[in-house]
Amino acid sequence: MGSQELVNQYVKLIVAKRALADAVKENQAHINTMDPLLLSYFEKHGIEKVTQGGYTLSPKRDLRAMRCKDENDLPVSDAVCIEALKEAGLNEYFDQKISLANLTTYFRELDQEGDELPEALKGKFAVYERFIVATRKANS
């Protein structure tokens, strides 16, 4: 394969890749607008799950950690959050910066055990709850 052919083939693949990425973004935007409609339908009709086209869809509760806002409607500062985490004995949830992903896991564990947010974290962090449509490949 000559160098010009190699470059042409490479560019062709990049163009195809970007077109697919654009299609995925557009598809995801449509899915995002349909999620609340489908969740509402599930709730209205008491549906826990539905299988169609080889996929099972069901409502799923999704918890996320987030920072609270201060009196100026700004996210609580790193320093205040880190102090609260130290006070709660949760040093593993920060190093140079706070890991909301790890805190999300911790908050989910608290929720599963029926425990409340430690007092030191109240007003600094909150649990954001939303419902999403979970999709998985159906069993054949």
Disulfide bonds with the S-S distance in Angstrom:
none
